[in-house]
């Protein structure tokens, strides 16, 4: 997973936070939702790669993809948080 995909997941989480909270104003609740949504989307994208690799029998790829989930989730959540602080 490259940096562009992490940023895309974080920005998608921020967009999702606008839909969930119903506002685009800067506030703590929207920032919290953006962080969580970005982290979830980042983790889900890497988790899908690991699950797909396991399904086709590429266990080596799955073993290497699994430890990447947490750093990607943290980075995507951080992108969502930072983006939610600007209007």
C-alpha positions, 0 to 999 in steps of 0.5 A, spaced: 500 500 500 503 506 497 502 513 500 497 515 495 492 510 497 493 512 505 491 519 503 485 517 499 483 513 505 484 518 510 480 523 505 474 518 504 474 518 512 473 525 512 468 526 507 464 520 510 464 524 517 461 530 513 455 525 511 455 522 518 455 528 522 451 532 517 455 538 518 461 541 515 463 545 520 470 544 524 468 541 531 471 535 535 465 530 534 466 531 526 474 530 527 473 524 532 468 521 526 473 523 521 479 519 525 475 513 526 472 513 519 479 514 516 482 509 520 477 504 518 477 505 511 485 504 511 485 498 515 479 495 511 483 496 504 489 492 507 485 487 510 482 486 504 488 485 500 491 480 506 484 476 505 484 476 498 491 473 498 489 468 503 483 466 498 488 465 492 493 461 496 498 466 496 500 465 504 506 469 504 503 475 501 498 475 506 503 474 512 507 480 509 500 484 509 498 483 515 503 487 520 501 493 515 494 494 517 496 498 524 500 503 521 496 504 515 490 505 519 494 510 524 496 514 518 489 514 514 486 516 521 491 522 522 490 524 515 482 524 516 483 528 523 488 533 519 483 534 514 477 535 518 481 541 522 480 545 516 474 547 512 
